[in-house]
Amino acid sequence: MKPILTAAEMRDCDRRATNERLLAPIVLMERAAYATFELIRERYDLTGTVILCGVGNNGGDGAALARMIADAGFRATVVIVGDEIHATEETRTQLTSASRSGVRIYSAEDPKVDLDRLLSDATLAVDAIFGIGLTRAVEGIYKLAIEALNRCGKPVVSLDIPSGVFADSGAVPGCAVKAELTATYAYYKRGLLLYPGAAMAGEAVLLDAGIHTLEACHTHFLEKADLAMIPKRGANTHKGSYGRVLCICGACGMAGAAYLSAHAAYATGAGLVEVMTDEANRGVIQSLVPEAIFTPIPEDGDIGKSLARASSVVIGPGLGVSERTAALLETVLVCSSVPIVADADALNTAAAYEIPLRARVPIIITPHMLEMQRISGIPVAELKRDPVGAAAAFADEHGLICILKDARSVISDGREVCINVSGNNGMATGGSGDVLTGVIASLIAQGASPFDGARVGTYLHGLAGDAACERRGAYSMTARDIVSGIGDVLKEII
């Protein structure tokens, strides 16, 4: 797992590096600048590099980088954006040093400076205007400078985070630099991974600035090595060794939701899957998932025997919002002795019938933004401004695990947070969420903890989508392709 920091957490790391390891801020600047220089000289033509430097320490990083580029024999130009009188001591020092190395230094506020012309003559543009401390919309000379970068038509590299992006949320309240690459230091910042900031960052490359002072972090993202959390399969085992998933899904005419959830559960390794659905769906389910045990939803609502056999339960996909769904959901919440994955119409029904999402067993909910609005009462626009805070607060308040689905899904149990970085826009297709429920329930049935099942399942689901996209393309892939992708991923890494 890789840690993801807020601006405050990163500043705390910087302070400890200075106070405990006696690394002066200017030393940290030098390390960041040198790591960036090593990165960009391998990727870009530095013949004519123009660096836009703010007056904070991000500008100091840029000035140090300009000096290193000049010392290597390339032409480097710095344009100061902002009033140099307010520059930090370290940034003033770096600007003086850069000037003595032959770096040409201009002010963006000088009417004689034609920023568009300078950038048009460049081979590379570097954004070092703002760092992680930005908390307001960009305006004035800063806005003009960012707009010039965005229309220059040259490769743009941002230092630490694209200027204009909020480090904690990825929000862009005004304008922001659209970078091809962002060199970020020591640890990833939330704004690089959450949209719209992630779209502005381009490729985010983590560079070692020698800080290494992180004491604790509660927000992470997973990488392929973390798929080791998926329960292993032993030699001396049988179908009962890998759990039984009960999928309560699919009203009449909605067999597809039940099929996708069940098929995904099998593809992820479940030993048995029982599909409890409308009797009218029997032919479809038994044709498409012959491995599954078919159980019609009982007329009397007595699902006790099926619950007693289950290792995990999925409820919601394709059920519709109705009194029958409300009765099924209440029964599952009261009677289940195994973890519950509630999605789609289970959540919509909970909102419509005011059913508390509480049980004596772990509950994993998987709402998209509109479903989250229904169950939380928080408008989608507000949820999108702070998805991490929204997911964590809801999970903590209700004592459950929340997977708030979006282009970058957020998984939280109220204490820990995971931001999912796998997946692609081809997964914005009907049935993708049904597949996710089956994946998570399957992992839990096989022995994963509910939180591990939620975060690894979400990551695996995204990787499967990436495999499907590579094979089919974003426009043509379907939810069934995502199920096929599960096998591709697991075969490769396990």
WOMO-V529059 format. One line per field, one symbol per residue. phi: phi as a letter, one per 40 degrees, with the letter a starting at -180 (. if undefined). psi: psi as a letter, one per 40 degrees, with the letter a starting at -180 (. if undefined). burial: + if it has 9 or more other C-alpha atoms within 8 Angstrom, else -. A space follows every 50 residues. Layout:
phi=???
psi=???
burial=???
This chain:
phi=.bcbbcccccccccccccccbfccdcccdcccccccdcccccbbccdbbb bcbcbcccccdccccdccccccgbcbbbbcbhccdcccdccccccccccc cgccbbbccccccbcccdcccccabbcbcbbcccbaccagcccccccccc bcgbdbbbcgadchccccbgcbcbbaccccabcbbgacbdccbcccdccc cgccbcbccgcfbccaabbabcbdccccccdcbcccbadccbgbcbbcag cdgbcdccdccccccccchccabbbbacdccdccccccbcccccbccccc gcbdccccccbabbbhdgcgcaccccccccccccbcbbdbbbafcccccd ccbfcccbacbcbbbbccdccccccbgcdddccccacccccccccccbgb bbbccadbcbbabgbcbbbcbchaccccadgdcccdcccccccccchccd ccccccccccdccccccccccbgccbcbccccdccdcdccccbb
psi=ihihiiddddddddddddddefhiddddddddddddddddeedihedghh hhhaeadddddddddddddddeeihhhhhhhihddeiiddddddddddde eehhhihdeheehgddddddeidhhhhfdibeeheiihiadddddddddd edeihhhihdihhehhddeeigebiihgidihhihdiiideediiedddd dbhhhhihefcfehdihehiiiiddeeeehhihidgiideeeihhhhgih ihefdddddddddddddeeidihhhhiideedddddddgddihhhihide ehedddddeidihhhdhedihiddddddddddddeheiihhhibeddddd ddefhhgiieihhhigiiddddddddehiddddddgdddddddddddefa hhghhadhihhieedihhhheiiieeegiheddddddddddddddeeiid ddddddddddddddddddddddiddeiidddddddddddddde.
burial=--+++++--+--++-+++----+-+--++++++++++---+----+++++ ++++++++++++++++++++---+++++++++----++-+++-++-+++- +-+-++++----+-+--+++-+++++++++++-+--++--++++++++++ -+-++++++++++++++++++++-++++++++++++++++++++++++-+ ++-+-++++-+-----+-++++---++--++-------++-+++++++++ ++-++++++++++++++++++++++++++-++--++--+--++++++--- --+---+--++++++++++++---+++++++++--+-+++++++++++++ +---+--+--+++++++++-+++++--+-+--+--+++-+++++++--++ +++++--+++++++-+++++++++-++---++-+++++++++++++++-+ +++++++++++++++++++--+++--+++-+++++++++-----
